[in-house]
Amino acid sequence: MKKEHFEAFLTANEKRIYNYILTLCNNEQDALDIVQTVFIAVYKNLERIDEATALAYTYKIAHNKCLSFLKQKARYVNIEPEKFNCIPEKTVIANETDYTVLKNAISTLPPRLAAVIQLQYYEKMSYKEISATLGISIKAVESLLVRAKRILRKKILQDTEPGRV
């Protein structure tokens, strides 16, 4: 694609790409940010883009940028600053030797996730040893651990929420 055609391409397809990204991320501000990064990426690669496949290429970039953004966003916990006002000076979730909250949360995990947590933290196995024990790849072990930790974090935060009976 030629640089002279980029502005016309942008004008013609900006709304379509925005609506596509908006359906994926469900947030107007995030969609606007992602649209901007998508068209910057398209502009940087103009020489390699064929005009006939430019729209498909743009959709693919939009899809990948959106998924990357959502994956990155999922790593952070969104808590409104007002919620911090009700946290006491010294938060005591449980006695240092009392792990009942953690044990209860682990018991609610699906068996595969609980197994990986058990082998990693209680049996002190490496990823390679867990992989051999469960008969799965090392990447699968990493994926299961990330998923298990995310679920445990949510469950423990939910169970120890101030004002919860």
N, C-alpha and C positions, 0 to 999 in steps of 0.2 A: 504494500500500500504506500502511496506517496504522501508526504507530509501535507501537501495542499488539500488532500481529500480527508484528512483527519478531522478537521473542524466540522465538516458536513456529516461525517460518520458519527461523531460525538453527538451532535444536535439530533440526528435521526434516531439514535439508539439509547441515549442517556436514560430516558424514562423507562424503557423496557428493562434495561439492566437494573435500574433502581428498584423497580417493582419485583423483579426476580430475587434480588438480594433481600428486599424487605420481607418477602415470604419466608426466606430461610432464617433470618435473624430476629424478626418481630420487634425491631427497635429502629425508629426513624433516624436517630442520630448515628447509630452504628452503621445503618445502611448507607447514609450519606458519606461517612468516612470510608467505607469499603468501596463505594462507587468511585470515589476519588483515587484510591490506590489502584483500582482496576484500570482506569483510563490512563493513569500514569504508566502502569506496566505496559499497556497497549502502545502508548506513545514511544516508550523506550525500545520496543521491538517492531516498530513500523516496517523496517526494511525486510524482516523475515515473514511478514504477514501477507498472504495473498488476499486480494480484495474479495474474491469469491467466497473465501472461508473466514473472513474477518469477524463476522457476527458470531459464528460458532466458536471461534478462538476466544472472543471476548466473553462469551457465556462460560467457557471452561475456566478462564482466569477468574471470573466472578465467583464461580462455584468454589474453586480452590482457595481463593482469598477469604471467602466467607467461612468455609470450614476451618481454616487456620485461625481466623479471628475467634470463632466460637470455641475452639479447643483451648486457645490461650485464655479466653475470658472465663472458661469453666474452672480454671486453676485458682481463681480468686473468689473469696467469699464477699458478697455484697451485703454490707451491714450499714444501715443508716446511722449517722453520727449520734442521733438522739438516743439510740439504744445503749450507748456507752454511759449515759448519765445514770442508769439504774444499776450499774455494776459497782459493788462495794469496793472499798480501797484494796482489800486483800481478798481475792477470790479463792475460796477453798471448795473445790469440787468434791473431793473425797480425801480421806486419810491417805497418807503416802503408801501405806501397806494394804490399803483396801482397794482392790481392783474390780469390785463388783460391777461398776458401770461398764468398764471395758469388757469384762467377761460376758455380761448380758448382751452387749452390742455384738460381740463376736459370735455368740450363739444364734443371733438372728441372721447372720450371713448365710448365703447359699453354701453348700458343702465345698465346692471347689475353691471359693474365695476364703472360707475359713481354713481350709487345708493349707493354702499358701501362706496365710498369716501364721498359722501354727508352726509350719516348717521353718519359716524365715525368722521369726522372733523368739519362739520358745525352743525350737530344736537347733537354732543357730546354723542352719544350712545355707550354703551359697546358692546363687541362682542356678548354677550348673548342677548341683546336687538335687535341688528341687526339681529341675527339669528331668533328670534321670529317674527320680522317685515317682513322679507323676506321669512320666512318659509323654511330656509335651516339650515344645521348644523353649529356649531361653527367652525369646521375645514374648511368648505366651505367658511365661512366669511374670515377666515385667508388667505386662498388661493386666494380669489378674491382680498383682499387688497394688498397682495404681488404683484400679477399680475398688478393691477391698478397702484401701485406706480412705478413699473418698466417701464410701458408704459409711465407714466407721466414724469418720469425722462428723458427717451430717447427723448420724444417730446420737453420738455423744453430745454434740452441741444442742440437739433437740431435747435430750433427756435432762441436761443440766441448765436449761434455759431459766433465767430468773422469773419468778412468779408462776412457774409451772407447778401444778399440784400433782 
